[in-house]
């Protein structure tokens, strides 16, 4: 693989021009660990390495912390589970604690990375489905800049004084950062296919919202987007973890809730507005999604 072919024998673990590191041993934050803002997910070390040529880390027995590495420039690689993966600009990876791993910079085009070591009772909830480097969704660098700004905000907050209020705020910001990486703004780690999945799913969702008052079928969507029913279903489920029709029902129920909250429309009127001529069927769908009947929802929201 060409991202490793040019690696030299020279490797550097730490000590780079322009690097920044802050560490918080468990002993130093022990008094904070009873705080729910901290104990569920907290930072033990944070840093920034710019263009770190020969950067190399190996943890053959894993670590007692998990690590997030976000590459904003250049290239690198990560090895885990016996496989080595290239890491490019605007990619990140998360390594669980105890997992043997190694990673480092590309020799000819060394990466610039933000990284955070983290621990906490809910760490496992923030692990990605797969360990392979993930590509971040971005539009005109907007998300990239937001994420970099948030890293800087966390670092600056911790650097300004190691007091409980600062640590709580930094941990809260990190929870948002990690969540946005893993659950909102990520796509499949295969560049071309991931982008295709994302674009098609967004088009389907847009079409659903535009036709929220109708009933649509898989056949209709298949013809609209010139793709087979089976492949459309596969792509949508891959992107959302829901079937097309189930997701569409949830969009309709969400709209129904808005009607109940913001208007005086009756249940049967809302059902008709959303394309359901059978009010009893609409009520069953609503109850299945919201875990309460439309009548009870109206009473609760009123």
Secondary structure, DSSP 8 states (H G I E B T S, - for coil): -HHHHT--S--BSS--TT-EEEE--HHHHGGGTTSHHHHTSEEEEEEEESS-TTBEEEETT--SSEEEEEEEESBEEEEETTEEEEE-TTEEEEE-TT--EEEEE-SSSB-EEEEEEEE-TTGGGG--SS-S-EEE--STTHHHHHHHHHHHHHHHHHHT---HHHHHHHHHHHHHHHHIIIIISEE-SSHHHHHHHHHHHHHHHHHHHHTTTS---HHHHHHHHT--HHHHHHHHHHHHSS-HHHHHHHHHHHHHHHHHHH----HHHHHHHTT-S-HHHHHHHHHHHHSS-HHHHHHHH-
